[in-house]
Amino acid sequence: MDYKVRDLSLAKEGESLIKWAEQNMPVLMDIRKDFEKDKPLEGIKIACCLHVTKETAVLIKTLLAGGANISLAGSNPLSTNDAIAAYLASIGVRVYAWKGNHDDYYWCIEKALEIEPNITMDDGGDLVTTLHTKKQNLIRNIIGGTEETTTGVKRHRVMEREGILKFPIIAVNDAFTKYLFDNRYGTGQSTIDGILRSTSLLIAGKNFVVVGYGWCGKGLAMRARGMGAKVIVCEVDEIKALEAVMDGFNVMPIEEAAKIGDIFVTVTGNKHVIDANSLEKMRDGAILANSGHFDNEINVKWLEENCINKKEVRRNVMQYELKNGKKVYLLAEGRLVNLACAEGHPPEVMDMSFSNQALVAKWLVDNKGKLENKVYKVPEEIDREVARRKLKTMGIKIDRLTEEQKKYLESWKEGT
Ligand SMILES: NC(=O)c1ccc[n+]([C@@H]2O[C@H](COP(=O)([O-])OP(=O)(O)OC[C@H]3O[C@@H](n4cnc5c(N)ncnc54)[C@H](O)[C@@H]3O)[C@@H](O)[C@H]2O)c1
């Protein structure tokens, strides 16, 4: 079997991490039981480009249980857990991923595509864009793809708009049971986790700047406040900015926040949101991190070119001494801090995100040939099914509409 991982002898360690995740992903484990019985993915080849975490392994094992044949490349140079990659390789998955893979990132994606997929499962869009640019000959086999994150969905929507998208993509990110929990509570908690594991500094009392008040930013601001930080939000969208104000945060432009912030985290999916003019204004000792998909949110190139000195002072913490004599500290090269410095999102939220992935893969097979080359929402019945199953595993019951209420909601005649 073909694979490339850091060290296959880490497989046992990977296995116990995966068992831990499995205990905390009950919905996906239920779906695995259904898949074992019904084999909805029999004979289907799935090429995945995902963060290689313990939770991803639970998804991969579920897809295997459904009969699929899988290949997997990492979706970020620093997000692979080598023990997980080793375990997956040991059970016969074609894995091409290792932590610190800067140079062979696209080679791994191309290797994963050698499976000649029927379905793509992407996180960020690099697999799908590689198919559309370098591997167009493989597109003919494809039923459709799924996309895990906001940045990937944005890229695929642009491809659709420009008329170049060659197969349907289901925006798993946009399911309610994904972004409301994964982006908000997952990123909120795991970003703080990454900052703490890499710096071991106190959050309480710090000026904590969150750049971007979307779903990830909301979760992060909420959790930073919970730990006693004085949270400042920077936004470009007037409605999101207003929300942040009324949620009780200080809102100001990044160049103002730059002068007073102690910790800065970007979560925008946009480029150079912390740029030279802000970096120059920062206090001595400022900490910089990014939790958005790509490493271009902080202008790291400017730091590289304009520092007079650079050294790694702790694992994942790079000190840049600037010409003005101040030192700033960049975590994880400006790459996803929650995955590079911690373990990514907790299994309980990935339970919902990846249940959507598994059910959508089945749905794509069931709807083969019926879809256009567009970006689709996750069907509402899948989204609600995931929510229902999650509540059930949590032992939570909710009310049901009575017949009288259903009729009332569908009528217009009854007023005061
Ligand atoms: N770290 C993770 O594990 C993880 C998880 C989910 C999503 N993501 C990624 O995080 C990023 C954000 O995702 P989201 O779901 O919160 O997106 P979102 O669209 O809900 O929010 C992004 C926000 O950033 C704002 N923004 C854009 N440019 C800005 C600028 N120059 N200055 C200030 N604000 C700006 C937008 O107005 C928007 O409100 C994406 O790249 C996404 O792929 C990462």
Ligand as a Chemical Component Dictionary entry (heavy atoms), coordinates in Angstrom:
data_LIG
# 
_chem_comp.id                   LIG 
_chem_comp.type                 NON-POLYMER 
_chem_comp.pdbx_formal_charge   0 
_chem_comp.three_letter_code    LIG 
# 
loop_
_chem_comp_atom.comp_id 
_chem_comp_atom.atom_id 
_chem_comp_atom.alt_atom_id 
_chem_comp_atom.type_symbol 
_chem_comp_atom.charge 
_chem_comp_atom.model_Cartn_x 
_chem_comp_atom.model_Cartn_y 
_chem_comp_atom.model_Cartn_z 
_chem_comp_atom.pdbx_ordinal 
LIG N1  N1  N 0  -9.142  27.542 12.956 1  
LIG C1  C1  C 0  -10.070 26.719 12.544 2  
LIG O1  O1  O 0  -10.069 25.536 12.903 3  
LIG C2  C2  C 0  -11.158 27.224 11.680 4  
LIG C3  C3  C 0  -12.462 26.704 11.783 5  
LIG C4  C4  C 0  -13.467 27.237 10.971 6  
LIG C5  C5  C 0  -13.160 28.237 10.069 7  
LIG N2  N2  N 1  -11.863 28.678 9.967  8  
LIG C6  C6  C 0  -11.467 29.749 9.042  9  
LIG O2  O2  O 0  -11.556 30.986 9.755  10 
LIG C7  C7  C 0  -11.824 32.055 8.851  11 
LIG C8  C8  C 0  -13.080 32.797 9.313  12 
LIG O3  O3  O 0  -14.205 31.921 9.238  13 
LIG P1  P1  P 0  -15.670 32.390 9.697  14 
LIG O4  O4  O 0  -16.543 31.217 9.526  15 
LIG O5  O5  O -1 -15.618 33.102 10.993 16 
LIG O6  O6  O 0  -15.969 33.457 8.518  17 
LIG P2  P2  P 0  -17.048 34.637 8.506  18 
LIG O7  O7  O 0  -17.243 34.970 7.085  19 
LIG O8  O8  O 0  -18.221 34.263 9.354  20 
LIG O9  O9  O 0  -16.279 35.826 9.245  21 
LIG C9  C9  C 0  -15.185 36.503 8.743  22 
LIG C10 C10 C 0  -15.305 37.958 9.219  23 
LIG O10 O10 O 0  -14.077 38.648 8.939  24 
LIG C11 C11 C 0  -14.435 39.969 8.559  25 
LIG N3  N3  N 0  -13.323 40.578 7.820  26 
LIG C12 C12 C 0  -12.953 40.396 6.525  27 
LIG N4  N4  N 0  -11.899 41.187 6.225  28 
LIG C13 C13 C 0  -11.603 41.881 7.353  29 
LIG C14 C14 C 0  -10.628 42.850 7.678  30 
LIG N5  N5  N 0  -9.753  43.312 6.777  31 
LIG N6  N6  N 0  -10.598 43.350 8.945  32 
LIG C15 C15 C 0  -11.502 42.940 9.874  33 
LIG N7  N7  N 0  -12.460 42.011 9.616  34 
LIG C16 C16 C 0  -12.499 41.504 8.371  35 
LIG C17 C17 C 0  -15.688 39.796 7.726  36 
LIG O11 O11 O 0  -16.415 41.005 7.628  37 
LIG C18 C18 C 0  -16.429 38.729 8.514  38 
LIG O12 O12 O 0  -17.299 39.277 9.493  39 
LIG C19 C19 C 0  -11.937 31.381 7.481  40 
LIG O13 O13 O 0  -10.674 31.415 6.859  41 
LIG C20 C20 C 0  -12.303 29.956 7.811  42 
LIG O14 O14 O 0  -12.011 29.075 6.770  43 
LIG C21 C21 C 0  -10.875 28.208 10.762 44 
# 
loop_
_chem_comp_bond.comp_id 
_chem_comp_bond.atom_id_1 
_chem_comp_bond.atom_id_2 
_chem_comp_bond.value_order 
_chem_comp_bond.pdbx_ordinal 
LIG N1  C1  SING 1  
LIG C1  O1  DOUB 2  
LIG C1  C2  SING 3  
LIG C2  C3  SING 4  
LIG C2  C21 DOUB 5  
LIG C3  C4  DOUB 6  
LIG C4  C5  SING 7  
LIG C5  N2  DOUB 8  
LIG N2  C6  SING 9  
LIG N2  C21 SING 10 
LIG C6  O2  SING 11 
LIG C6  C20 SING 12 
LIG O2  C7  SING 13 
LIG C7  C8  SING 14 
LIG C7  C19 SING 15 
LIG C8  O3  SING 16 
LIG O3  P1  SING 17 
LIG P1  O4  DOUB 18 
LIG P1  O5  SING 19 
LIG P1  O6  SING 20 
LIG O6  P2  SING 21 
LIG P2  O7  DOUB 22 
LIG P2  O8  SING 23 
LIG P2  O9  SING 24 
LIG O9  C9  SING 25 
LIG C9  C10 SING 26 
LIG C10 O10 SING 27 
LIG C10 C18 SING 28 
LIG O10 C11 SING 29 
LIG C11 N3  SING 30 
LIG C11 C17 SING 31 
LIG N3  C12 SING 32 
LIG N3  C16 SING 33 
LIG C12 N4  DOUB 34 
LIG N4  C13 SING 35 
LIG C13 C14 SING 36 
LIG C13 C16 DOUB 37 
LIG C14 N5  SING 38 
LIG C14 N6  DOUB 39 
LIG N6  C15 SING 40 
LIG C15 N7  DOUB 41 
LIG N7  C16 SING 42 
LIG C17 O11 SING 43 
LIG C17 C18 SING 44 
LIG C18 O12 SING 45 
LIG C19 O13 SING 46 
LIG C19 C20 SING 47 
LIG C20 O14 SING 48 
# 
